[in-house]
């Protein structure tokens, strides 16, 4: 490219980060990285009545957590002097004017606003996704660009900040496309160069409507608190509106940075599917080493993780929250078991004499096994012929209950291997006493 690519994302500190904002940030990040450029994050704090410092801190935290680390970051209000300077310049040049008019919320109060003198021309711009777009700006009239000479509106401030930062590509949601004509008119009045525009398809709910804060989970922090990991979220969001051109689905952030291309962005809206997101999250969790998985789970649940359980949990839990719940509900048997004897009989479905007979037979089978070869596969091989002959349910239920003490748990072969041969035989012996 003829100039260094510079992209930016400009979230407002008025609430938790929307998942759509993260997707937009990701596309900006990927395009900058693909071209060896810069990715900027600018907090748009022009709405002073709704801004909160904690939301600003959460934005920085969210980007760091996702791995979308900006090359530069700043807050829009830091540029207030520059905005004021250019507002006064436009008024002095006759390209804008101060207008005294009645307040919209109070017809008895007069306010002072700054309006841009609109030439009423047709604005045409090329969009990387939607092609050439032409808009007649006559209907916009002389639109407001500031509440006063010291209070610029978003449309004005964003144009100044983008130009001063050298932004080459404005990559944002298509819901903001209607603002583009206004911003181009401001650029022309200020004599600024026009960046390339890329308006992304919206992320839609399953009913093909815009994601709603009332009906859908839309906050990145909510997903983080529910045990999703950045690798899974980033991978899934990348495929909402972008197609790699192959059947591949699993990508790291680095791989996405190498593969991403603007011409592969789709025009149609992308349907957000929680089931698919959970699948991506699970795939990336399974790709973690056992040590890294345990570390992530420890950080999330603030609890020590028995390394013997990691392969089991990793295979089944789609999120870290599910993994933490499994630790609490399904794997307490590692520390010992207590249960009502009736549980061994599956609430009366198995006769006491049958349960006792089967547990004694299993004891004989397992006593003949060596400690070194006491694995889920070898235990299953030893037990299954007997279970098939006598009935799997009546054999395996008492065995699993004796080992886990729980109504629901992993299979008895896995449990036996985890607690070892000696403890397995001891728990079966205790079950026979309980009967």
C-alpha positions as CSV (number, residue, x, y, z in Angstrom):
1,X,0.0,0.0,0.0
2,X,1.1,3.5,-0.7
3,X,0.8,4.7,2.9
4,X,1.1,3.1,6.3
5,X,-2.2,1.5,7.4
6,X,-3.7,3.1,10.5
7,X,-7.0,1.9,12.0
8,X,-8.9,2.8,15.1
9,X,-11.8,1.7,17.3
10,X,-13.6,4.4,19.2
11,X,-15.8,3.0,22.0
12,X,-17.8,5.1,24.4
13,X,-17.4,4.7,28.2
14,X,-21.1,4.5,28.8
15,X,-21.5,0.9,29.6
16,X,-20.0,-2.6,29.3
17,X,-18.3,-3.4,26.0
18,X,-20.8,-4.7,23.4
19,X,-19.7,-7.9,21.6
20,X,-20.3,-6.0,18.3
21,X,-17.7,-3.4,19.4
22,X,-15.3,-6.2,20.0
23,X,-15.9,-7.7,16.6
24,X,-15.3,-4.2,15.0
25,X,-12.1,-3.8,17.1
26,X,-10.9,-7.2,15.9
27,X,-11.4,-6.4,12.2
28,X,-9.5,-3.1,12.7
29,X,-6.7,-4.9,14.6
30,X,-6.4,-7.6,11.9
31,X,-6.3,-5.2,9.0
32,X,-3.6,-3.1,10.8
33,X,-1.5,-6.2,11.6
34,X,-2.0,-7.7,8.1
35,X,-0.4,-4.6,6.7
36,X,2.3,-3.9,9.3
37,X,0.3,-0.8,10.4
38,X,-1.0,0.6,13.6
39,X,-4.1,-0.1,15.6
40,X,-5.4,2.8,17.8
41,X,-8.0,2.8,20.6
42,X,-9.7,6.2,21.3
43,X,-12.2,6.5,24.1
44,X,-15.1,8.7,22.8
45,X,-16.1,10.6,25.9
46,X,-18.0,13.5,24.3
47,X,-21.2,12.3,26.1
48,X,-20.2,13.7,29.4
49,X,-23.5,13.1,31.1
50,X,-23.2,9.3,30.6
51,X,-19.5,8.7,30.9
52,X,-18.1,6.8,33.9
53,X,-14.4,6.3,34.8
54,X,-15.0,2.6,35.6
55,X,-16.3,2.0,32.0
56,X,-13.1,3.5,30.6
57,X,-11.1,1.1,32.8
58,X,-13.2,-1.8,31.7
59,X,-12.6,-1.0,28.0
60,X,-8.8,-1.0,28.5
61,X,-9.2,-4.3,30.5
62,X,-11.4,-5.9,27.8
63,X,-9.0,-5.1,25.0
64,X,-6.0,-6.4,27.0
65,X,-7.9,-9.6,27.9
66,X,-8.8,-10.2,24.2
67,X,-5.2,-9.7,23.1
68,X,-6.2,-6.7,21.0
69,X,-3.5,-4.5,22.3
70,X,-3.4,-1.1,20.8
71,X,-0.3,0.6,19.5
72,X,-1.6,3.9,20.9
73,X,-4.5,4.6,23.2
74,X,-6.0,7.9,24.3
75,X,-9.1,9.7,25.4
76,X,-10.9,12.1,23.1
77,X,-11.4,14.9,25.7
78,X,-7.6,15.1,25.8
79,X,-7.9,16.8,22.4
80,X,-10.4,19.4,23.5
81,X,-8.1,22.4,22.7
82,X,-7.6,21.1,19.1
83,X,-11.4,20.7,18.6
84,X,-12.0,24.2,19.9
85,X,-9.3,25.6,17.6
86,X,-10.8,24.1,14.5
87,X,-14.4,25.0,15.4
88,X,-13.3,28.7,15.8
89,X,-11.4,28.4,12.5
90,X,-14.5,27.2,10.6
91,X,-16.6,30.0,12.0
92,X,-13.9,32.5,11.2
93,X,-13.8,31.3,7.6
94,X,-17.6,31.4,7.2
95,X,-17.9,27.6,6.8
96,X,-19.8,27.3,10.1
97,X,-21.7,29.7,12.3
98,X,-23.0,30.1,15.8
99,X,-26.8,29.8,16.0
100,X,-29.0,30.9,18.9
101,X,-32.1,28.7,19.1
102,X,-34.6,27.2,21.5
103,X,-33.5,24.1,23.4
104,X,-35.2,20.9,22.2
105,X,-35.9,19.8,25.7
106,X,-37.1,23.2,27.0
107,X,-38.8,25.7,24.6
108,X,-38.4,28.4,27.1
109,X,-34.6,28.2,27.1
110,X,-32.3,29.5,24.4
111,X,-29.1,27.7,23.6
112,X,-26.1,28.4,21.4
113,X,-25.0,25.8,18.9
114,X,-22.5,25.6,16.0
115,X,-23.9,24.6,12.6
116,X,-21.9,23.7,9.5
117,X,-22.8,25.5,6.3
118,X,-24.0,22.7,4.2
119,X,-23.3,23.2,0.4
120,X,-26.0,20.7,-0.3
121,X,-23.9,18.7,-2.7
122,X,-24.1,15.0,-3.5
123,X,-21.5,13.0,-1.6
124,X,-20.1,9.9,-3.2
125,X,-17.7,7.5,-1.5
126,X,-16.3,4.0,-2.1
127,X,-17.1,1.4,0.6
128,X,-14.9,-1.7,0.7
129,X,-17.9,-3.8,1.5
130,X,-20.9,-2.1,-0.2
131,X,-19.3,-0.6,-3.2
132,X,-19.9,3.0,-4.4
133,X,-22.5,4.9,-2.3
134,X,-23.9,8.3,-3.2
135,X,-25.9,10.5,-0.8
136,X,-27.7,13.8,-1.5
137,X,-26.9,16.0,1.5
138,X,-29.4,18.7,0.7
139,X,-31.9,17.2,3.1
140,X,-29.4,17.4,6.0
141,X,-29.5,21.2,6.0
142,X,-27.0,23.1,8.1
143,X,-26.5,20.4,10.7
144,X,-25.2,20.9,14.3
145,X,-21.5,20.1,14.8
146,X,-21.1,21.4,18.4
147,X,-23.2,22.4,21.4
148,X,-20.9,25.4,21.7
149,X,-17.4,26.4,20.6
150,X,-16.1,24.3,23.5
151,X,-18.4,21.3,23.2
152,X,-18.0,19.5,19.9
153,X,-20.4,16.7,18.9
154,X,-19.2,13.2,18.1
155,X,-19.3,13.8,14.3
156,X,-16.9,16.8,14.5
157,X,-14.6,15.4,17.1
158,X,-14.2,12.1,15.4
159,X,-13.3,13.7,12.0
160,X,-10.6,15.9,13.7
161,X,-9.1,13.0,15.7
162,X,-9.0,10.6,12.8
163,X,-7.3,13.1,10.6
164,X,-4.8,14.1,13.2
165,X,-4.0,10.5,13.9
166,X,-3.5,9.8,10.2
167,X,-6.3,7.1,10.2
168,X,-6.3,5.5,6.7
169,X,-9.2,3.1,7.1
170,X,-12.4,3.8,9.1
171,X,-13.7,0.3,9.8
172,X,-17.0,0.3,11.6
173,X,-20.6,-1.1,11.7
174,X,-22.9,-0.4,8.9
175,X,-25.4,1.2,11.4
176,X,-23.1,4.2,11.4
177,X,-23.0,4.5,7.6
178,X,-25.7,7.2,7.7
179,X,-23.1,9.4,9.5
180,X,-20.6,9.2,6.8
181,X,-22.0,11.9,4.5
182,X,-22.0,14.4,7.4
183,X,-18.4,13.5,8.3
184,X,-17.2,13.8,4.7
185,X,-18.8,17.3,4.6
186,X,-16.9,18.2,7.8
187,X,-13.6,16.8,6.3
188,X,-14.1,18.9,3.2
189,X,-14.7,22.0,5.2
190,X,-11.6,21.4,7.2
191,X,-9.5,20.4,4.1
192,X,-8.8,16.9,5.4
193,X,-8.0,13.9,3.3
194,X,-10.7,11.3,3.1
195,X,-10.0,7.8,4.6
196,X,-11.1,4.6,3.1
197,X,-14.5,3.4,4.5
198,X,-15.4,-0.2,5.5
199,X,-18.9,-0.6,6.9
200,X,-19.3,-4.1,8.5
201,X,-22.5,-6.1,8.5
202,X,-24.4,-6.1,11.7
203,X,-24.3,-9.0,14.2
204,X,-27.9,-10.2,14.4
205,X,-29.8,-12.4,16.8
206,X,-31.4,-15.7,15.7
207,X,-34.6,-13.8,14.7
208,X,-32.4,-11.7,12.4
209,X,-32.8,-8.6,14.5
210,X,-30.1,-6.4,15.9
211,X,-28.7,-7.9,19.2
212,X,-30.7,-6.5,22.1
213,X,-29.3,-5.8,25.5
214,X,-32.7,-6.8,27.0
215,X,-33.0,-10.1,25.2
216,X,-29.4,-11.2,24.4
217,X,-26.1,-11.6,26.2
218,X,-24.1,-8.8,24.5
219,X,-21.5,-7.8,27.0
220,X,-17.9,-9.1,26.6
221,X,-17.5,-9.1,30.3
222,X,-20.6,-11.3,30.8
223,X,-19.0,-13.9,28.5
224,X,-15.7,-13.6,30.4
225,X,-17.5,-14.1,33.8
226,X,-19.2,-17.1,32.3
227,X,-15.9,-18.9,31.6
228,X,-15.3,-18.1,27.9
229,X,-11.7,-17.6,26.9
230,X,-10.4,-14.9,24.5
231,X,-9.1,-17.4,22.0
232,X,-12.6,-18.8,21.5
233,X,-14.4,-15.5,21.4
234,X,-11.9,-13.9,19.0
235,X,-12.0,-16.9,16.6
236,X,-15.8,-16.9,16.6
237,X,-16.2,-13.2,16.1
238,X,-13.7,-13.2,13.2
239,X,-16.1,-15.5,11.3
240,X,-19.1,-13.3,11.9
241,X,-19.0,-11.4,8.6
242,X,-15.7,-12.6,7.3
243,X,-15.0,-15.7,5.3
244,X,-11.5,-17.2,5.0
245,X,-12.4,-18.7,1.6
246,X,-11.9,-22.2,2.8
247,X,-13.6,-24.7,5.1
248,X,-11.2,-23.9,7.9
249,X,-12.7,-22.7,11.2
250,X,-10.1,-22.8,13.9
251,X,-7.6,-19.9,13.9
252,X,-5.3,-18.2,16.4
253,X,-5.2,-14.4,16.5
254,X,-1.8,-14.6,14.7
255,X,-3.2,-16.8,12.0
256,X,-6.2,-14.4,11.5
257,X,-3.8,-11.5,11.2
258,X,-2.1,-13.2,8.3
259,X,-5.3,-14.4,6.6
260,X,-7.7,-11.4,7.0
261,X,-8.7,-9.5,3.9
262,X,-11.3,-6.7,3.4
263,X,-12.6,-8.3,0.1
264,X,-13.6,-11.4,2.1
265,X,-16.0,-9.4,4.3
266,X,-19.6,-10.3,3.6
267,X,-22.5,-7.8,3.0
268,X,-25.2,-9.7,4.8
269,X,-25.7,-9.6,8.6
270,X,-24.1,-12.4,10.6
271,X,-26.2,-14.5,13.0
272,X,-24.9,-14.8,16.5
273,X,-25.2,-18.3,17.7
274,X,-24.3,-19.1,21.4
275,X,-24.1,-22.8,20.6
276,X,-21.5,-22.2,17.9
277,X,-19.6,-19.9,20.2
278,X,-19.5,-22.6,22.9
279,X,-18.2,-25.0,20.3
280,X,-15.3,-22.6,19.4
281,X,-14.6,-22.0,23.0
282,X,-14.4,-25.7,23.7
283,X,-12.1,-26.3,20.8
284,X,-9.6,-23.7,22.0
285,X,-9.8,-25.0,25.6
286,X,-9.0,-28.5,24.4
287,X,-5.9,-27.1,22.6
288,X,-4.4,-25.8,25.9
289,X,-1.8,-28.0,27.5
290,X,-3.0,-29.6,30.8
291,X,-0.8,-27.2,32.8
292,X,-2.2,-24.2,31.0
293,X,-5.7,-25.4,31.3
294,X,-5.3,-26.0,35.1
295,X,-3.8,-22.5,35.4
296,X,-6.8,-20.9,33.6
297,X,-9.3,-22.8,35.6
298,X,-7.5,-22.0,38.8
299,X,-7.5,-18.3,37.9
300,X,-11.2,-18.4,37.0
301,X,-12.5,-20.5,39.9
302,X,-9.9,-19.5,42.5
303,X,-9.4,-23.1,43.5
304,X,-6.6,-25.7,43.2
305,X,-7.2,-28.1,40.4
306,X,-6.2,-31.8,40.7
307,X,-4.1,-32.5,37.6
308,X,-5.6,-36.0,37.3
309,X,-9.0,-34.4,36.5
310,X,-7.8,-32.0,33.8
311,X,-8.1,-34.5,30.8
312,X,-11.6,-35.5,31.9
313,X,-12.8,-31.9,32.4
314,X,-11.1,-30.6,29.3
315,X,-13.0,-33.1,27.1
316,X,-16.4,-32.3,28.5
317,X,-16.6,-28.7,29.7
318,X,-17.2,-26.1,27.0
319,X,-16.4,-23.2,29.3
320,X,-14.3,-22.7,32.4
321,X,-17.6,-22.1,34.4
322,X,-18.8,-25.5,33.4
323,X,-15.4,-26.9,34.4
324,X,-15.6,-25.2,37.8
325,X,-19.1,-26.6,38.3
326,X,-17.9,-30.1,37.4
327,X,-15.2,-29.8,40.0
328,X,-17.7,-28.9,42.7
329,X,-20.4,-31.4,41.7
330,X,-18.9,-34.4,40.0
331,X,-15.4,-34.9,41.4
332,X,-15.7,-34.6,45.1
333,X,-15.2,-38.3,45.3
334,X,-11.4,-37.8,45.2
335,X,-11.5,-36.7,48.8
336,X,-13.7,-39.6,50.0
337,X,-17.4,-40.6,49.7
338,X,-20.5,-40.6,51.9
339,X,-23.9,-41.7,50.7
340,X,-27.2,-43.4,51.7
341,X,-27.0,-47.2,51.2
342,X,-30.2,-47.1,49.2
343,X,-28.3,-45.3,46.5
344,X,-26.3,-48.4,45.8
345,X,-29.6,-50.1,44.8
346,X,-30.7,-47.3,42.4
347,X,-33.7,-46.4,44.5
348,X,-34.9,-50.0,44.7
349,X,-34.4,-50.9,41.1
350,X,-31.6,-53.4,42.0
351,X,-32.1,-56.1,44.6
352,X,-29.8,-56.0,47.6
353,X,-28.7,-59.6,47.1
354,X,-27.8,-58.9,43.4
355,X,-25.8,-55.8,44.3
356,X,-23.8,-57.7,47.0
357,X,-23.2,-60.6,44.6
358,X,-21.9,-58.2,41.8
359,X,-19.7,-56.2,44.1
360,X,-18.1,-59.4,45.5
361,X,-17.5,-60.6,41.9
362,X,-16.0,-57.3,40.9
363,X,-13.7,-57.4,43.9
364,X,-12.3,-60.8,42.7
365,X,-11.8,-59.4,39.2
366,X,-10.0,-56.2,40.3
367,X,-7.9,-57.9,43.0
368,X,-6.1,-59.8,40.2
369,X,-5.0,-56.6,38.4
370,X,-1.7,-54.9,39.0
371,X,-1.4,-51.3,40.2
372,X,0.7,-50.4,37.1
373,X,-1.9,-51.6,34.7
374,X,-4.9,-50.1,36.5
375,X,-6.2,-47.8,33.7
376,X,-9.7,-47.0,32.5
377,X,-9.2,-49.3,29.5
378,X,-7.9,-52.3,31.4
379,X,-10.4,-52.0,34.1
380,X,-13.2,-51.9,31.6
381,X,-11.8,-54.9,29.8
382,X,-11.8,-56.8,33.1
383,X,-15.3,-55.8,34.2
384,X,-17.3,-55.7,31.0
385,X,-17.6,-59.5,30.2
386,X,-19.1,-60.0,33.7
387,X,-21.4,-56.9,33.3
388,X,-22.6,-58.0,29.9
389,X,-23.4,-61.4,31.3
390,X,-25.2,-60.2,34.4
391,X,-26.7,-57.0,33.1
392,X,-24.7,-53.8,32.8
393,X,-27.1,-51.7,34.8
394,X,-27.3,-54.0,37.8
395,X,-23.5,-54.4,37.8
396,X,-22.1,-51.0,36.9
397,X,-24.6,-48.9,39.0
398,X,-23.5,-50.3,42.4
399,X,-19.9,-50.1,41.3
400,X,-20.1,-46.5,40.2
401,X,-22.0,-45.5,43.4
402,X,-19.6,-47.3,45.6
403,X,-16.7,-45.4,44.1
404,X,-18.2,-42.0,43.7
405,X,-21.0,-41.8,46.3
406,X,-23.0,-39.7,43.8
407,X,-26.1,-40.1,41.7
408,X,-24.2,-38.6,38.7
409,X,-20.5,-38.9,38.1
410,X,-18.0,-40.1,35.5
411,X,-18.0,-43.8,34.6
412,X,-16.7,-46.3,37.2
413,X,-13.6,-47.2,35.1
414,X,-12.4,-43.6,35.1
415,X,-13.1,-43.2,38.8
416,X,-11.3,-46.4,39.7
417,X,-8.2,-45.4,37.7
418,X,-8.2,-42.0,39.3
419,X,-8.4,-43.2,42.9
420,X,-6.2,-46.3,42.3
421,X,-6.6,-50.0,42.9
422,X,-6.2,-50.0,46.7
423,X,-8.8,-47.3,47.3
424,X,-11.1,-48.8,44.7
425,X,-11.1,-52.1,46.6
426,X,-11.5,-50.3,49.9
427,X,-14.6,-48.5,48.7
428,X,-16.2,-51.6,47.3
429,X,-15.6,-53.3,50.7
430,X,-17.3,-50.4,52.5
431,X,-20.2,-50.6,50.1
432,X,-20.6,-54.3,50.9
433,X,-20.7,-53.4,54.6
434,X,-23.3,-50.7,53.9
435,X,-25.5,-53.2,52.2
